[in-house]
Amino acid sequence: METTHKQIVLGILAHVDSGKTTLSEAMLYRSGAIRKLGRVDHKDAFLDTDTLEKARGITIFSKQALLTAGSTDITLLDTPGHVDFSTETERTLQVLDYAVLVVSGTDGVQSHTETLWRLLRRYHVPTFVFVNKMDRTGANFFKVVEDMRKKLKVNATPLEIPIGAEADFIGLVDILEMKAIKFNGDNGENPLPIDIPADMMDLAKKYHDELVEKVADFDDEIAMRFLDGEDIPAEELRPIIRKAVLAGKLVPAFCGSAFKNKGVQSLLDAVADYLPSPVDIWETVGHNPYNMDEEVRVHCGDDQPFTALAFKIATDPYVGKLFFF
């Protein structure tokens, strides 16, 4: 876990009806940012504030909320999932440090999922994948990961695998740490540490070795130790995973049920563990507002001159015109 304090902007993206707003709601609830877990179908979700959104049960405008995960302050941006509102999503992508792409565990990669992935690559946004609805009939985490590899040509790599699926989705195995948790409570909101089930040990080892092998591609020393058959500690692998995620070479895959608040805490922990501070990125390309053809290299840091992008303008009936920077 990182000990330094970080501030990041994290976007949640998905094909419509994949549970994106439900995941955003669960992350806010899990972090203590809100006290009551709202639901889209009950029209009381914290982020669906517009009357039209409540009536239709979909996100139309990108929304902002603040939460804290470990030592990381997160500005969470929930984006529209419907293709008709792609422009709203795309302008939000310009200001994201990182993104979580939500994919339905029952439907897999859908048409708009492919569009969102192309946009994430265009704007060079490091991305996690969260396979949602693992408690639904027909959910298959491994099929979805394979679906992403084939259709999106993405290096989707599980950092956890589910214990069971559909009605029998009862826990997760942390592939990096080789530890397991079982969901406890009415909705599984209290994960309890358990031993990896005996009938899953071979599968867990298979995915652990696959993860280490992929991490070894980014570090020669780790590669040599892996080839020598050495057991490499998780704390040595985690910084390399962060480096690979930042470079867009590795896309960690997580799973859960946002509706039942299962797997949300491990996703929040991963955000704190693997997503670097914007200072680690250090440099981005902007444009001179007085000469838009002139590119300007902009550095990130508290000691750097203020620079911002006005990515959204909205009109509020009570406040007036709002500019989002």
C-alpha positions, -999 to 999 in steps of 0.1 A, spaced: 0 0 0 12 35 -9 20 56 22 22 90 4 -10 110 -1 -24 111 -36 -51 129 -54 -65 113 -86 -94 117 -110 -110 83 -117 -137 77 -143 -163 49 -144 -173 38 -179 -195 11 -193 -219 0 -220 -254 10 -208 -270 -13 -182 -237 -29 -171 -240 -16 -136 -217 15 -139 -237 39 -117 -244 11 -92 -207 5 -89 -201 42 -84 -227 42 -57 -212 12 -40 -177 27 -41 -190 59 -25 -209 39 2 -180 16 8 -156 45 13 -180 63 37 -187 92 14 -224 85 16 -244 68 44 -272 52 24 -267 29 -6 -291 41 -32 -304 22 -63 -310 32 -99 -343 13 -101 -355 30 -69 -346 64 -84 -326 74 -53 -290 69 -65 -267 96 -52 -253 104 -86 -285 104 -107 -297 138 -97 -314 149 -129 -352 144 -133 -348 129 -167 -321 104 -155 -344 92 -127 -373 88 -151 -353 68 -176 -330 50 -152 -298 59 -172 -270 84 -167 -272 113 -192 -247 138 -177 -213 130 -162 -213 135 -124 -186 142 -99 -182 129 -63 -154 128 -38 -142 97 -18 -111 84 -1 -95 50 -5 -66 45 19 -42 74 14 -58 83 -20 -83 111 -25 -104 103 -55 -126 126 -76 -150 101 -91 -166 108 -125 -196 87 -134 -201 89 -172 -231 82 -195 -232 46 -208 -257 51 -236 -242 56 -270 -265 86 -276 -245 106 -250 -210 96 -261 -200 132 -265 -205 138 -228 -183 107 -220 -156 117 -245 -151 152 -231 -148 137 -196 -121 113 -208 -98 143 -214 -94 150 -177 -92 114 -163 -61 102 -147 -74 66 -147 -106 47 -155 -125 16 -145 -142 -1 -175 -173 -20 -162 -182 -51 -182 -213 -72 -175 -204 -107 -163 -234 -121 -183 -231 -100 -215 -194 -96 -219 -179 -72 -244 -207 -53 -261 -207 -28 -290 -203 3 -269 -176 -14 -248 -155 -15 -279 -161 22 -286 -152 31 -251 -120 10 -253 -109 29 -284 -115 62 -267 -96 51 -236 -66 42 -259 -70 75 -278 -67 95 -246 -40 72 -231 -60 65 -199 -47 37 -178 -76 13 -171 -89 -14 -148 -116 -38 -158 -144 -47 -133 -165 -77 -143 -198 -69 -127 -230 -89 -120 -212 -120 -110 -242 -131 -90 -265 -131 -121 -275 -162 -140 -250 -169 -168 -221 -149 -153 -187 -161 -163 -156 -141 -153 -131 -162 -173 -152 -160 -205 -154 -122 -202 -117 -119 -198 -111 -141 -228 -137 -121 -247 -118 -89 -239 -85 -104 -251 -100 -115 -284 -123 -86 -292 -104 -57 -278 -69 -71 -282 -62 -61 -246 -38 -76 -221 -65 -83 -196 -49 -100 -166 -69 -112 -136 -56 -100 -102 -84 -119 -86 -107 -148 -95 -142 -155 -82 -151 -183 -58 -182 -196 -75 -206 -178 -98 -242 -169 -102 -261 -178 -69 -229 -195 -56 -207 -164 -59 -194 -164 -24 -159 -149 -24 -127 -140 -42 -91 -153 -45 -64 -126 -45 -41 -140 -72 -11 -117 -63 -12 -124 -25 -26 -160 -30 -52 -153 -3 -90 -156 -3 -120 -138 12 -156 -149 17 -184 -124 16 -203 -121 48 -234 -102 58 -268 -98 41 -252 -85 9 -216 -97 14 -205 -63 27 -182 -79 53 -154 -99 36 -137 -124 59 -103 -140 52 -104 -177 45 -81 -204 30 -82 -208 -7 -106 -237 -14 -88 -269 -21 -106 -275 -54 -95 -240 -66 -58 -242 -56 -46 -254 -90 -66 -227 -108 -53 -200 -85 -17 -212 -90 -22 -212 -128 -34 -176 -128 -7 -165 -103 20 -179 -126 4 -162 -155 4 -129 -137 40 -132 -126 50 -142 -162 33 -111 -176 49 -89 -149 83 -104 -158 79 -89 -193 85 -55 -178 114 -62 -155 145 -83 -165 154 -92 -129 120 -105 -122 121 -124 -154 153 -142 -144 140 -150 -110 108 -163 -125 127 -186 -149 147 -199 -120 115 -209 -103 118 -184 -74 87 -174 -54 86 -136 -58 69 -116 -30 38 -96 -38 55 -63 -26 81 -67 -53 56 -73 -80 32 -45 -71 54 -15 -82 60 -32 -116 23 -38 -121 18 -1 -114 44 7 -140 28 -16 -166 -7 -2 -159 6 34 -162 21 25 -196 -11 10 -208 6 -24 -212 -14 -42 -186 -51 -41 -177 -59 -57 -143 -92 -75 -142 -114 -76 -110 -149 -89 -104 -178 -87 -81 -214 -76 -78 -219 -39 -73 -256 -44 -65 -247 -67 -36 -216 -47 -26 -194 -77 -33 -158 -72 -45 -161 -34 -42 -136 -31 -14 -109 -50 -32 -114 -27 -62 -109 3 -40 -78 -12 -24 -64 -18 -59 -70 18 -69 -50 29 -39 -23 2 -45 -17 3 -82 -28 37 -96 1 62 -93 -2 99 -85 -6 123 -114 29 136 -103 42 102 -115 29 110 -150 46 144 -147 40 157 -182 10 162 -204 5 181 -237 -16 213 -238 -22 241 -262 -15 278 -260 -50 294 -257 -38 324 -277 -24 301 -305 -41 267 -305 -17 254 -331 11 257 -306 16 227 -283 28 233 -247 44 207 -225 27 210 -191 42 195 -159 23 183 -129 32 193 -94 23 217 -66 53 239 -75 42 242 -111 22 271 -126 -16 267 -126 -28 251 -158 -63 237 -164 -87 225 -191 -124 236 -190 -139 203 -201 -175 210 -194 -199 239 -192 -234 235 -176 -263 257 -166 -279 252 -132 -313 267 -126 -303 278 -91 -266 287 -95 -263 297 -132 -235 289 -155 -209 264 -142 -175 257 -156 -158 224 -148 -120 225 -148 
